Amino acid sequence: MAPLHHHFELMGWNEAKVTTRFWIISIVLSLVALSSLKLR
């Protein structure tokens, strides 16, 4: 299984938990990117 998503499912996480974690991580990283633009 190539996608990282499926590896987390094989570890026992359900679908909703995996997608929720990915959403949270993407929001945090996008906020970091936007805040770093303002520092320039």
C-alpha positions in Angstrom: 0.0 0.0 0.0 1.7 3.2 -1.2 -0.4 6.0 0.3 0.4 7.0 3.9 -3.4 7.0 4.6 -3.6 3.2 4.2 -0.6 2.6 6.5 -2.4 4.4 9.3 -5.5 2.3 8.7 -3.4 -0.9 8.9 -2.2 0.3 12.3 -5.8 0.2 13.5 -7.0 3.8 13.1 -10.4 4.2 11.5 -11.1 6.3 8.5 -12.5 9.3 10.3 -9.6 9.5 12.7 -7.0 9.5 9.8 -8.7 12.1 7.8 -9.4 14.4 10.8 -5.7 14.2 11.8 -4.6 15.1 8.2 -7.0 18.0 8.2 -5.6 19.3 11.5 -2.0 18.9 10.3 -2.7 20.7 7.0 -4.5 23.6 8.8 -1.6 24.0 11.2 1.0 23.9 8.4 -0.9 26.4 6.3 -1.1 28.8 9.3 2.7 28.5 9.8 3.2 29.2 6.1 1.0 32.3 6.2 2.6 33.6 9.3 6.1 33.2 7.8 5.0 35.3 4.9 4.2 38.2 7.3 7.6 38.0 8.9 9.4 38.9 5.7 
